[in-house]
């Protein structure tokens, strides 16, 4: 079993965290091989409202 890839995007606000996540997708969309919709479906906003976690395969 391959370990799941998990990335965290921490911002100063929820909007900043979202911006960082979207910038990551834009810069790596070819390697990720997923649409923005698929990428967004794997994002979770943590209760601190400043951290977004991406759960990849």
ROKOLDO-861759 format. One record per residue: z, y, x of N, C-alpha, C, O, CB in turn. Coordinates in pm, whole numbers, plus 32768, in hexadecimal, padded with zeros to 4 digits. Glycine has a CB too. Example, Ala and Ser with C-alpha at 12.3 -4.5 7.8 and 13.67 -1.06 7.14 Angstrom:
REM ROKOLDO-861759
<r><n_pz>830C</n_pz><n_py>7DC7</n_py><n_px>8527</n_px><ca_pz>830C</ca_pz><ca_py>7E3E</ca_py><ca_px>84CE</ca_px><c_pz>830C</c_pz><c_py>7EB6</c_py><c_px>8528</c_px><o_pz>834E</o_pz><o_py>7EB4</o_py><o_px>8590</o_px><cb_pz>8389</cb_pz><cb_py>7E41</cb_py><cb_px>846B</cb_px></r>
<r><n_pz>82C4</n_pz><n_py>7F1F</n_py><n_px>8505</n_px><ca_pz>82CA</ca_pz><ca_py>7F96</ca_py><ca_px>8557</ca_px><c_pz>8313</c_pz><c_py>8003</c_py><c_px>850A</c_px><o_pz>8324</o_pz><o_py>8072</o_py><o_px>853D</o_px><cb_pz>823C</cb_pz><cb_py>7FC4</cb_py><cb_px>8580</cb_px></r>
//
This chain:
REM ROKOLDO-861759
<r><n_pz>8000</n_pz><n_py>7F8A</n_py><n_px>8054</n_px><ca_pz>8000</ca_pz><ca_py>8000</ca_py><ca_px>8000</ca_px><c_pz>8000</c_pz><c_py>807C</c_py><c_px>8059</c_px><o_pz>8050</o_pz><o_py>8086</o_py><o_px>80B6</o_px><cb_pz>807A</cb_pz><cb_py>8000</cb_py><cb_px>7FA0</cb_px></r>
<r><n_pz>7FA8</n_pz><n_py>80DA</n_py><n_px>803C</n_px><ca_pz>7F9C</ca_pz><ca_py>8156</ca_py><ca_px>8089</ca_px><c_pz>7FFF</c_pz><c_py>81BD</c_py><c_px>8053</c_px><o_pz>8009</o_pz><o_py>81CF</o_py><o_px>7FD9</o_px><cb_pz>7F0C</cb_pz><cb_py>818C</cb_py><cb_px>8083</cb_px></r>
<r><n_pz>8048</n_pz><n_py>8202</n_py><n_px>80AC</n_px><ca_pz>80A4</ca_pz><ca_py>8269</ca_py><ca_px>807B</ca_px><c_pz>8058</c_pz><c_py>82DB</c_py><c_px>8038</c_px><o_pz>7FEA</o_pz><o_py>8300</o_py><o_px>8063</o_px><cb_pz>80FB</cb_pz><cb_py>829F</cb_py><cb_px>80EE</cb_px></r>
<r><n_pz>8092</n_pz><n_py>8312</n_py><n_px>7FD0</n_px><ca_pz>8053</ca_pz><ca_py>8381</ca_py><ca_px>7F88</ca_px><c_pz>8061</c_pz><c_py>8401</c_py><c_px>7FD9</c_px><o_pz>80C7</o_pz><o_py>841A</o_py><o_px>8018</o_px><cb_pz>8091</cb_pz><cb_py>8394</cb_py><cb_px>7EFC</cb_px></r>
<r><n_pz>7FF8</n_pz><n_py>8450</n_py><n_px>7FD5</n_px><ca_pz>7FF9</ca_pz><ca_py>84D1</ca_py><ca_px>801A</ca_px><c_pz>8039</c_pz><c_py>8537</c_py><c_px>7FBC</c_px><o_pz>8015</o_pz><o_py>8540</o_py><o_px>7F47</o_px><cb_pz>7F69</cb_pz><cb_py>84FC</cb_py><cb_px>8044</cb_px></r>
<r><n_pz>8096</n_pz><n_py>8582</n_py><n_px>7FF1</n_px><ca_pz>80D9</ca_pz><ca_py>85E8</ca_py><ca_px>7FA1</ca_px><c_pz>80D9</c_pz><c_py>866A</c_py><c_px>7FF2</c_px><o_pz>8103</o_pz><o_py>866C</o_py><o_px>8065</o_px><cb_pz>816B</cb_pz><cb_py>85BD</cb_py><cb_px>7F7A</cb_px></r>
<r><n_pz>80AB</n_pz><n_py>86D5</n_py><n_px>7FB5</n_px><ca_pz>80A9</ca_pz><ca_py>8757</ca_py><ca_px>7FF5</ca_px><c_pz>80FB</c_pz><c_py>87B8</c_py><c_px>7FA1</c_px><o_pz>80FC</o_pz><o_py>87B0</o_py><o_px>7F26</o_px><cb_pz>8018</cb_pz><cb_py>878B</cb_py><cb_px>8008</cb_px></r>
<r><n_pz>813F</n_pz><n_py>8813</n_py><n_px>7FE4</n_px><ca_pz>818C</ca_pz><ca_py>887A</ca_py><ca_px>7F9E</ca_px><c_pz>8153</c_pz><c_py>8902</c_py><c_px>7FC0</c_px><o_pz>8133</o_pz><o_py>8920</o_py><o_px>8034</o_px><cb_pz>8223</cb_pz><cb_py>8872</cb_py><cb_px>7FC2</cb_px></r>
<r><n_pz>8146</n_pz><n_py>8954</n_py><n_px>7F59</n_px><ca_pz>811A</ca_pz><ca_py>89DF</ca_py><ca_px>7F69</ca_px><c_pz>818D</c_pz><c_py>8A36</c_py><c_px>7F3B</c_px><o_pz>81AE</o_pz><o_py>8A39</o_py><o_px>7EC5</o_px><cb_pz>8096</cb_pz><cb_py>89FD</cb_py><cb_px>7F18</cb_px></r>
<r><n_pz>81CA</n_pz><n_py>8A7D</n_py><n_px>7F99</n_px><ca_pz>823F</ca_pz><ca_py>8AD1</ca_py><ca_px>7F7A</ca_px><c_pz>8216</c_pz><c_py>8B62</c_py><c_px>7F85</c_px><o_pz>81DF</o_pz><o_py>8B8E</o_py><o_px>7FEA</o_px><cb_pz>82B6</cb_pz><cb_py>8AB1</cb_py><cb_px>7FDA</cb_px></r>
<r><n_pz>8231</n_pz><n_py>8BAC</n_py><n_px>7F1B</n_px><ca_pz>820E</ca_pz><ca_py>8C3A</ca_py><ca_px>7F19</ca_px><c_pz>8287</c_pz><c_py>8C90</c_py><c_px>7EFB</c_px><o_pz>82F5</o_pz><o_py>8C5E</o_py><o_px>7EE5</o_px><cb_pz>81A2</cb_pz><cb_py>8C54</cb_py><cb_px>7EB2</cb_px></r>
<r><n_pz>8271</n_pz><n_py>8D11</n_py><n_px>7EFC</n_px><ca_pz>82DD</ca_pz><ca_py>8D6F</ca_py><ca_px>7EDC</ca_px><c_pz>82EC</c_pz><c_py>8D81</c_py><c_px>7E46</c_px><o_pz>834F</o_pz><o_py>8DB7</o_py><o_px>7E16</o_px><cb_pz>82C3</cb_pz><cb_py>8DF5</cb_py><cb_px>7F1E</cb_px></r>
<r><n_pz>8287</n_pz><n_py>8D51</n_py><n_px>7DFB</n_px><ca_pz>8286</ca_pz><ca_py>8D57</ca_py><ca_px>7D69</ca_px><c_pz>8231</c_pz><c_py>8CE2</c_py><c_px>7D38</c_px><o_pz>81EB</o_pz><o_py>8CA3</o_py><o_px>7D87</o_px><cb_pz>8250</cb_pz><cb_py>8DE1</cb_py><cb_px>7D35</cb_px></r>
<r><n_pz>8236</n_pz><n_py>8CC5</n_py><n_px>7CB6</n_px><ca_pz>81DE</ca_pz><ca_py>8C5B</ca_py><ca_px>7C83</ca_px><c_pz>8149</c_pz><c_py>8C78</c_py><c_px>7C9B</c_px><o_pz>80FC</o_pz><o_py>8C1D</o_py><o_px>7CB8</o_px><cb_pz>81F6</cb_pz><cb_py>8C48</cb_py><cb_px>7BED</cb_px></r>
<r><n_pz>8123</n_pz><n_py>8CF6</n_py><n_px>7C90</n_px><ca_pz>8097</ca_pz><ca_py>8D1B</ca_py><ca_px>7CA6</ca_px><c_pz>806F</c_pz><c_py>8D06</c_py><c_px>7D38</c_px><o_pz>7FFF</o_pz><o_py>8CDA</o_py><o_px>7D54</o_px><cb_pz>8080</cb_pz><cb_py>8DAD</cb_py><cb_px>7C7E</cb_px></r>
<r><n_pz>80C9</n_pz><n_py>8D24</n_py><n_px>7D95</n_px><ca_pz>80AD</ca_pz><ca_py>8D11</ca_py><ca_px>7E23</ca_px><c_pz>809E</c_pz><c_py>8C7D</c_py><c_px>7E43</c_px><o_pz>8044</o_pz><o_py>8C58</o_py><o_px>7E8F</o_px><cb_pz>811C</cb_pz><cb_py>8D50</cb_py><cb_px>7E79</cb_px></r>
<r><n_pz>80F2</n_pz><n_py>8C29</n_py><n_px>7E0B</n_px><ca_pz>80E8</ca_pz><ca_py>8B98</ca_py><ca_px>7E21</ca_px><c_pz>8064</c_pz><c_py>8B64</c_py><c_px>7DE9</c_px><o_pz>8022</o_pz><o_py>8B12</o_py><o_px>7E28</o_px><cb_pz>815E</cb_pz><cb_py>8B4E</cb_py><cb_px>7DDF</cb_px></r>
<r><n_pz>803D</n_pz><n_py>8B94</n_py><n_px>7D73</n_px><ca_pz>7FBE</ca_pz><ca_py>8B6B</ca_py><ca_px>7D36</ca_px><c_pz>7F49</c_pz><c_py>8B96</c_py><c_px>7D8C</c_px><o_pz>7EEB</o_pz><o_py>8B4A</o_py><o_px>7DA0</o_px><cb_pz>7FB1</cb_pz><cb_py>8BA5</cb_py><cb_px>7CA8</cb_px></r>
<r><n_pz>7F4F</n_pz><n_py>8C10</n_py><n_px>7DC0</n_px><ca_pz>7EE5</ca_pz><ca_py>8C43</ca_py><ca_px>7E18</ca_px><c_pz>7ED7</c_pz><c_py>8BEA</c_py><c_px>7E93</c_px><o_pz>7E67</o_pz><o_py>8BCB</o_py><o_px>7EBD</o_px><cb_pz>7F03</cb_pz><cb_py>8CD5</cb_py><cb_px>7E41</cb_px></r>
<r><n_pz>7F47</n_pz><n_py>8BC1</n_py><n_px>7ECE</n_px><ca_pz>7F42</ca_pz><ca_py>8B6B</ca_py><ca_px>7F44</ca_px><c_pz>7F06</c_pz><c_py>8AE3</c_py><c_px>7F24</c_px><o_pz>7EB7</o_pz><o_py>8AAD</o_py><o_px>7F72</o_px><cb_pz>7FCE</cb_pz><cb_py>8B5A</cb_py><cb_px>7F7E</cb_px></r>
<r><n_pz>7F2A</n_pz><n_py>8AAB</n_py><n_px>7EB1</n_px><ca_pz>7EF3</ca_pz><ca_py>8A2A</ca_py><ca_px>7E89</ca_px><c_pz>7E5C</c_pz><c_py>8A35</c_py><c_px>7E72</c_px><o_pz>7E10</o_pz><o_py>89DE</o_py><o_px>7E9E</o_px><cb_pz>7F39</cb_pz><cb_py>89F7</cb_py><cb_px>7E09</cb_px></r>
<r><n_pz>7E31</n_pz><n_py>8A9D</n_py><n_px>7E2D</n_px><ca_pz>7DA2</ca_pz><ca_py>8AAF</ca_py><ca_px>7E13</ca_px><c_pz>7D53</c_pz><c_py>8ACA</c_py><c_px>7E94</c_px><o_pz>7CE3</o_pz><o_py>8A9A</o_py><o_px>7EA3</o_px><cb_pz>7D8C</cb_pz><cb_py>8B20</cb_py><cb_px>7DB1</cb_px></r>
<r><n_pz>7D8D</n_pz><n_py>8B14</n_py><n_px>7EEE</n_px><ca_pz>7D4C</ca_pz><ca_py>8B2C</ca_py><ca_px>7F70</ca_px><c_pz>7D3D</c_pz><c_py>8AA9</c_py><c_px>7FBC</c_px><o_pz>7CD7</o_pz><o_py>8A92</o_py><o_px>7FFE</o_px><cb_pz>7D9C</cb_pz><cb_py>8B91</cb_py><cb_px>7FC4</cb_px></r>
<r><n_pz>7DA2</n_pz><n_py>8A53</n_py><n_px>7FB4</n_px><ca_pz>7D9A</ca_pz><ca_py>89D0</ca_py><ca_px>7FF6</ca_px><c_pz>7D28</c_pz><c_py>897D</c_py><c_px>7FBA</c_px><o_pz>7CD8</o_pz><o_py>8943</o_py><o_px>8003</o_px><cb_pz>7E20</cb_pz><cb_py>8984</cb_py><cb_px>7FE8</cb_px></r>
<r><n_pz>7D20</n_pz><n_py>8979</n_py><n_px>7F35</n_px><ca_pz>7CB4</ca_pz><ca_py>892D</ca_py><ca_px>7EF5</ca_px><c_pz>7C2C</c_pz><c_py>8965</c_py><c_px>7F1F</c_px><o_pz>7BD2</o_pz><o_py>8919</o_py><o_px>7F41</o_px><cb_pz>7CC3</cb_pz><cb_py>8931</cb_py><cb_px>7E5A</cb_px></r>
<r><n_pz>7C1D</n_pz><n_py>89E8</n_py><n_px>7F1C</n_px><ca_pz>7B9D</ca_pz><ca_py>8A26</ca_py><ca_px>7F3E</ca_px><c_pz>7B73</c_pz><c_py>8A03</c_py><c_px>7FCD</c_px><o_pz>7AFE</o_pz><o_py>89E4</o_py><o_px>7FE6</o_px><cb_pz>7BA5</cb_pz><cb_py>8ABD</cb_py><cb_px>7F2D</cb_px></r>
<r><n_pz>7BD1</n_pz><n_py>8A08</n_py><n_px>802A</n_px><ca_pz>7BB2</ca_pz><ca_py>89ED</ca_py><ca_px>80B6</ca_px><c_pz>7B99</c_pz><c_py>8958</c_py><c_px>80D1</c_px><o_pz>7B58</o_pz><o_py>8935</o_py><o_px>8133</o_px><cb_pz>7C22</cb_pz><cb_py>8A20</cb_py><cb_px>810E</cb_px></r>
<r><n_pz>7BCD</n_pz><n_py>8900</n_py><n_px>807A</n_px><ca_pz>7BC7</ca_pz><ca_py>8870</ca_py><ca_px>8093</ca_px><c_pz>7B83</c_pz><c_py>8821</c_py><c_px>8023</c_px><o_pz>7B93</o_pz><o_py>87A7</o_py><o_px>801B</o_px><cb_pz>7C51</cb_pz><cb_py>883B</cb_py><cb_px>80A8</cb_px></r>
<r><n_pz>7B3A</n_pz><n_py>8864</n_py><n_px>7FCC</n_px><ca_pz>7B03</ca_pz><ca_py>881F</ca_py><ca_px>7F57</ca_px><c_pz>7AA4</c_pz><c_py>87AD</c_py><c_px>7F7B</c_px><o_pz>7A9F</o_pz><o_py>874A</o_py><o_px>7F33</o_px><cb_pz>7ABA</cb_pz><cb_py>8882</cb_py><cb_px>7F00</cb_px></r>
<r><n_pz>7A5A</n_pz><n_py>87B9</n_py><n_px>7FE7</n_px><ca_pz>7A00</ca_pz><ca_py>874D</ca_py><ca_px>8010</ca_px><c_pz>7A4F</c_pz><c_py>86D2</c_py><c_px>803C</c_px><o_pz>7A2F</o_pz><o_py>8662</o_py><o_px>8014</o_px><cb_pz>79A3</cb_pz><cb_py>877C</cb_py><cb_px>8081</cb_px></r>
<r><n_pz>7AB5</n_pz><n_py>86E7</n_py><n_px>808C</n_px><ca_pz>7B07</ca_pz><ca_py>8678</ca_py><ca_px>80BC</ca_px><c_pz>7B5A</c_pz><c_py>863A</c_py><c_px>804B</c_px><o_pz>7B6E</o_pz><o_py>85C1</o_py><o_px>8049</o_px><cb_pz>7B63</cb_pz><cb_py>86A6</cb_py><cb_px>812D</cb_px></r>
<r><n_pz>7B88</n_pz><n_py>868C</n_py><n_px>7FF0</n_px><ca_pz>7BD9</ca_pz><ca_py>865A</ca_py><ca_px>7F80</ca_px><c_pz>7B86</c_pz><c_py>8609</c_py><c_px>7F1E</c_px><o_pz>7BBA</o_pz><o_py>85AD</o_py><o_px>7EDD</o_px><cb_pz>7C1C</cb_pz><cb_py>86CD</cb_py><cb_px>7F38</cb_px></r>
<r><n_pz>7B06</n_pz><n_py>862A</n_py><n_px>7F12</n_px><ca_pz>7AAB</ca_pz><ca_py>85E6</ca_py><ca_px>7EB5</ca_px><c_pz>7ADF</c_pz><c_py>85E8</c_py><c_px>7E25</c_px><o_pz>7ADE</o_pz><o_py>8583</o_py><o_px>7DDF</o_px><cb_pz>7A95</cb_pz><cb_py>8556</cb_py><cb_px>7EE1</cb_px></r>
<r><n_pz>7B0C</n_pz><n_py>865E</n_py><n_px>7DFB</n_px><ca_pz>7B38</ca_pz><ca_py>866C</ca_py><ca_px>7D70</ca_px><c_pz>7B1B</c_pz><c_py>86FA</c_py><c_px>7D41</c_px><o_pz>7B18</o_pz><o_py>8759</o_py><o_px>7D8E</o_px><cb_pz>7BCF</cb_pz><cb_py>864C</cb_py><cb_px>7D61</cb_px></r>
<r><n_pz>7B05</n_pz><n_py>8703</n_py><n_px>7CC0</n_px><ca_pz>7AEB</ca_pz><ca_py>8785</ca_py><ca_px>7C83</ca_px><c_pz>7B6E</c_pz><c_py>87D4</c_py><c_px>7C7B</c_px><o_pz>7BDA</o_pz><o_py>879D</o_py><o_px>7C91</o_px><cb_pz>7AAB</cb_pz><cb_py>8775</cb_py><cb_px>7BF6</cb_px></r>
<r><n_pz>7B63</n_pz><n_py>8853</n_py><n_px>7C5B</n_px><ca_pz>7BDB</ca_pz><ca_py>88A5</ca_py><ca_px>7C4B</ca_px><c_pz>7C30</c_pz><c_py>8870</c_py><c_px>7BD8</c_px><o_pz>7CAA</o_pz><o_py>8877</o_py><o_px>7BDD</o_px><cb_pz>7BB5</cb_pz><cb_py>8939</cb_py><cb_px>7C32</cb_px></r>
<r><n_pz>7BF0</n_pz><n_py>883B</n_py><n_px>7B72</n_px><ca_pz>7C3A</ca_pz><ca_py>8801</ca_py><ca_px>7B00</ca_px><c_pz>7C8A</c_pz><c_py>8787</c_py><c_px>7B2D</c_px><o_pz>7CFE</o_pz><o_py>8779</o_py><o_px>7B08</o_px><cb_pz>7BD8</cb_pz><cb_py>87DA</cb_py><cb_px>7A8F</cb_px></r>
<r><n_pz>7C4D</n_pz><n_py>872F</n_py><n_px>7B7C</n_px><ca_pz>7C93</ca_pz><ca_py>86B9</ca_py><ca_px>7BAD</ca_px><c_pz>7D05</c_pz><c_py>86E0</c_py><c_px>7C0B</c_px><o_pz>7D72</o_pz><o_py>86A7</o_py><o_px>7C05</o_px><cb_pz>7C32</cb_pz><cb_py>865B</cb_py><cb_px>7BF6</cb_px></r>
<r><n_pz>7CEB</n_pz><n_py>8742</n_py><n_px>7C60</n_px><ca_pz>7D52</ca_pz><ca_py>8773</ca_py><ca_px>7CBC</ca_px><c_pz>7DC8</c_pz><c_py>87AE</c_py><c_px>7C6E</c_px><o_pz>7E3C</o_pz><o_py>8790</o_py><o_px>7C8C</o_px><cb_pz>7D17</cb_pz><cb_py>87DD</cb_py><cb_px>7D1D</cb_px></r>
<r><n_pz>7DAA</n_pz><n_py>8801</n_py><n_px>7C0B</n_px><ca_pz>7E13</ca_pz><ca_py>8841</ca_py><ca_px>7BBC</ca_px><c_pz>7E67</c_pz><c_py>87DC</c_py><c_px>7B6F</c_px><o_pz>7EDE</o_pz><o_py>87F1</o_py><o_px>7B59</o_px><cb_pz>7DD6</cb_pz><cb_py>88A4</cb_py><cb_px>7B5C</cb_px></r>
<r><n_pz>7E29</n_pz><n_py>876F</n_py><n_px>7B46</n_px><ca_pz>7E72</ca_pz><ca_py>8709</ca_py><ca_px>7AFB</ca_px><c_pz>7EDD</c_pz><c_py>86C4</c_py><c_px>7B51</c_px><o_pz>7F38</o_pz><o_py>8686</o_py><o_px>7B1C</o_px><cb_pz>7E11</cb_pz><cb_py>86A1</cb_py><cb_px>7AC4</cb_px></r>
<r><n_pz>7ED1</n_pz><n_py>86CF</n_py><n_px>7BD4</n_px><ca_pz>7F31</ca_pz><ca_py>8690</ca_py><ca_px>7C2F</ca_px><c_pz>7F99</c_pz><c_py>86F3</c_py><c_px>7C65</c_px><o_pz>7FE7</o_pz><o_py>86D0</o_py><o_px>7CBF</o_px><cb_pz>7EE8</cb_pz><cb_py>8650</cb_py><cb_px>7CA3</cb_px></r>
<r><n_pz>7F9B</n_pz><n_py>876B</n_py><n_px>7C30</n_px><ca_pz>7FFC</ca_pz><ca_py>87D0</ca_py><ca_px>7C5C</ca_px><c_pz>8074</c_pz><c_py>87D2</c_py><c_px>7BFF</c_px><o_pz>8067</o_pz><o_py>87C6</o_py><o_px>7B85</o_px><cb_pz>7FBB</cb_pz><cb_py>885B</cb_py><cb_px>7C62</cb_px></r>
<r><n_pz>80E9</n_pz><n_py>87E2</n_py><n_px>7C3A</n_px><ca_pz>8165</ca_pz><ca_py>87EC</ca_py><ca_px>7BED</ca_px><c_pz>81B2</c_pz><c_py>8866</c_py><c_px>7C1F</c_px><o_pz>81CA</o_pz><o_py>8875</o_py><o_px>7C97</o_px><cb_pz>81BD</cb_pz><cb_py>876A</cb_py><cb_px>7BFB</cb_px></r>
<r><n_pz>81D8</n_pz><n_py>88BE</n_py><n_px>7BC3</n_px><ca_pz>8229</ca_pz><ca_py>8932</ca_py><ca_px>7BE4</ca_px><c_pz>82BB</c_pz><c_py>8907</c_py><c_px>7BE0</c_px><o_pz>82EB</o_pz><o_py>88D8</o_py><o_px>7B79</o_px><cb_pz>820E</cb_pz><cb_py>89AA</cb_py><cb_px>7B82</cb_px></r>
<r><n_pz>8302</n_pz><n_py>8917</n_py><n_px>7C4F</n_px><ca_pz>838E</ca_pz><ca_py>88F0</ca_py><ca_px>7C55</ca_px><c_pz>83E6</c_pz><c_py>8957</c_py><c_px>7C0D</c_px><o_pz>83BB</o_pz><o_py>89C8</o_py><o_px>7BF7</o_px><cb_pz>83BC</cb_pz><cb_py>88E1</cb_py><cb_px>7CE7</cb_px></r>
<r><n_pz>8461</n_pz><n_py>8931</n_py><n_px>7BE9</n_px><ca_pz>84B9</ca_pz><ca_py>898A</ca_py><ca_px>7B9D</ca_px><c_pz>84D6</c_pz><c_py>8A11</c_py><c_px>7BE0</c_px><o_pz>84F8</o_pz><o_py>8A71</o_py><o_px>7B9B</o_px><cb_pz>8539</cb_pz><cb_py>8945</cb_py><cb_px>7B84</cb_px></r>
<r><n_pz>84CB</n_pz><n_py>8A19</n_py><n_px>7C65</n_px><ca_pz>84E4</ca_pz><ca_py>8A99</ca_py><ca_px>7CA7</ca_px><c_pz>8476</c_pz><c_py>8B00</c_py><c_px>7C8A</c_px><o_pz>8485</o_pz><o_py>8B76</o_py><o_px>7CAA</o_px><cb_pz>84F0</cb_pz><cb_py>8A85</cb_py><cb_px>7D3E</cb_px></r>
<r><n_pz>8409</n_pz><n_py>8AD2</n_py><n_px>7C4D</n_px><ca_pz>8397</ca_pz><ca_py>8B26</ca_py><ca_px>7C25</ca_px><c_pz>834F</c_pz><c_py>8B68</c_py><c_px>7C9A</c_px><o_pz>82FF</o_pz><o_py>8BC3</o_py><o_px>7C86</o_px><cb_pz>83C5</cb_pz><cb_py>8B90</cb_py><cb_px>7BC6</cb_px></r>
<r><n_pz>836C</n_pz><n_py>8B3D</n_py><n_px>7D13</n_px><ca_pz>8327</ca_pz><ca_py>8B73</ca_py><ca_px>7D88</ca_px><c_pz>82E6</c_pz><c_py>8B06</c_py><c_px>7DDB</c_px><o_pz>82A6</o_pz><o_py>8B22</o_py><o_px>7E40</o_px><cb_pz>8388</cb_pz><cb_py>8BC2</cb_py><cb_px>7DDE</cb_px></r>
<r><n_pz>82F5</n_pz><n_py>8A88</n_py><n_px>7DB1</n_px><ca_pz>82BF</ca_pz><ca_py>8A18</ca_py><ca_px>7DFC</ca_px><c_pz>8266</c_pz><c_py>89C4</c_py><c_px>7DA0</c_px><o_pz>828D</o_pz><o_py>89A0</o_py><o_px>7D31</o_px><cb_pz>8331</cb_pz><cb_py>89C2</cb_py><cb_px>7E37</cb_px></r>
<r><n_pz>81EE</n_pz><n_py>89A7</n_py><n_px>7DD1</n_px><ca_pz>8192</ca_pz><ca_py>894F</ca_py><ca_px>7D8B</ca_px><c_pz>817B</c_pz><c_py>88D7</c_py><c_px>7DE5</c_px><o_pz>8163</o_pz><o_py>88E5</o_py><o_px>7E5D</o_px><cb_pz>810A</cb_pz><cb_py>8999</cb_py><cb_px>7D69</cb_px></r>
<r><n_pz>8182</n_pz><n_py>8861</n_py><n_px>7DA9</n_px><ca_pz>816E</ca_pz><ca_py>87E4</ca_py><ca_px>7DF4</ca_px><c_pz>80EC</c_pz><c_py>87A4</c_py><c_px>7DC5</c_px><o_pz>80D3</o_pz><o_py>8797</o_py><o_px>7D4D</o_px><cb_pz>81E6</cb_pz><cb_py>8783</cb_py><cb_px>7DE1</cb_px></r>
<r><n_pz>809A</n_pz><n_py>877C</n_py><n_px>7E26</n_px><ca_pz>801F</ca_pz><ca_py>8733</ca_py><ca_px>7E0B</ca_px><c_pz>8037</c_pz><c_py>86A1</c_py><c_px>7E2D</c_px><o_pz>805E</o_pz><o_py>8681</o_py><o_px>7E9D</o_px><cb_pz>7FA7</cb_pz><cb_py>876D</cb_py><cb_px>7E5C</cb_px></r>
<r><n_pz>801F</n_pz><n_py>864A</n_py><n_px>7DCD</n_px><ca_pz>802B</ca_pz><ca_py>85BA</ca_py><ca_px>7DE3</ca_px><c_pz>7FA0</c_pz><c_py>857E</c_py><c_px>7DEF</c_px><o_pz>7F59</o_pz><o_py>856D</o_py><o_px>7D8B</o_px><cb_pz>807B</cb_pz><cb_py>8576</cb_py><cb_px>7D6F</cb_px></r>
<r><n_pz>7F79</n_pz><n_py>855F</n_py><n_px>7E69</n_px><ca_pz>7EF6</ca_pz><ca_py>8524</ca_py><ca_px>7E81</ca_px><c_pz>7F01</c_pz><c_py>848D</c_py><c_px>7E8A</c_px><o_pz>7F6C</o_pz><o_py>8454</o_py><o_px>7E78</o_px><cb_pz>7EB8</cb_pz><cb_py>855C</cb_py><cb_px>7F00</cb_px></r>
<r><n_pz>7E90</n_pz><n_py>844E</n_py><n_px>7EA7</n_px><ca_pz>7E8F</ca_pz><ca_py>83BC</ca_py><ca_px>7EB6</ca_px><c_pz>7E9E</c_pz><c_py>8396</c_py><c_px>7F46</c_px><o_pz>7E9F</o_pz><o_py>831F</o_py><o_px>7F67</o_px><cb_pz>7E0E</cb_pz><cb_py>837F</cb_py><cb_px>7E7E</cb_px></r>
//
